[in-house]
Amino acid sequence: GPEYGTTEAAWKGVLVEAERLCDLHHKVKDSLCNEVIHNVKSWQKDTYHKSIMQIKERKEIEDAFKKAQKPWAKLLAKVNKAKSYHSACKTEKSASNQERNASGDSSMSLDQIKKMQDRVSKTKEDVQRCKEKYETALQELNSYNPKYMEDMSVVFDKCQTLEADRLQFFKEILFSLHRCLNISHDPLLPQIYEEFYHTVNNADHEKDLKWWSNNHGVNMAMNWPQFEDYTEEFRDIAKGKSKDSIPAGSITLINQRPVGEDLSEYPSVVNNKGCQRKAVSGNQITNAQLNENTERKGDAQKSPENKLPSVIPSNSSLNGTKETSEQNPFDEEEWDEGVEALVDNGEPGIPV
């Protein structure tokens, strides 16, 4: 940015404040993990014990409540069964209505009316018997109510004790959470903003303007042009690149072909024993001969005109007569001694 000098330092103080405040928040995170979360996990591990299906303490409480309710539940079931008294009353009332209607009906015989009267008396006896059972069951239930309340209170008080411990621990955890999150009491926080204030307060516009004037303004050091004596200039003449010489060493033959393929036809040569030379076949050129010629001529190669074809035709062969060619009277050693030096005429050679 355009800030410089003391103003730049004050601007960087904002970044320093953010970084130090971030470190303070990381400290809060570490406190939460090491104190709060660790204490919760430890208390949970010590208070609740897991079994295969559920928590062990929960199962114990449920079993205690079932045990306290079991005797009272049996008496309650007996009372509900004794409520058949209501059905007996309903039956007795229906039988009485039928007997009363039959007495006023002239079509009913005396035997039928007597049967209805017996039925009414029987239902009245059932009503009285069911009423006594119902009252007895209620008395037994009511007499057991204090014992039931006592047993249930014991189990309930145990649950209340466990819940009180849990609530107290939860309150302590909330206090620990408050201590960790309340950074206002941390002595590092006011120190951060006090140093930030001094950093901003140290910004001096006069010092910044003076610094700019000394480095980029009218007060900066000047380098005025001055008289300079003539100095002769020297230039290095670069040497031309010399052509790479043929590397020393043996030449390897990679291809062979008859010399006569690249030569034009020659006129017939008179069979003169004194002037005839030994014919050299293209496939008889060896690496030793090529190395010898290379050492003599350097870059020059052998001219095609100085090479002889593999077989020199005689006059007789040209005339169509069949004559046997005479053997070469000169030995190979004599031929090597009489070979004259080859002359380079400038024509391109044959690639080997």
Beta strands, then each sheet from edge to edge (+ up, - down):
end
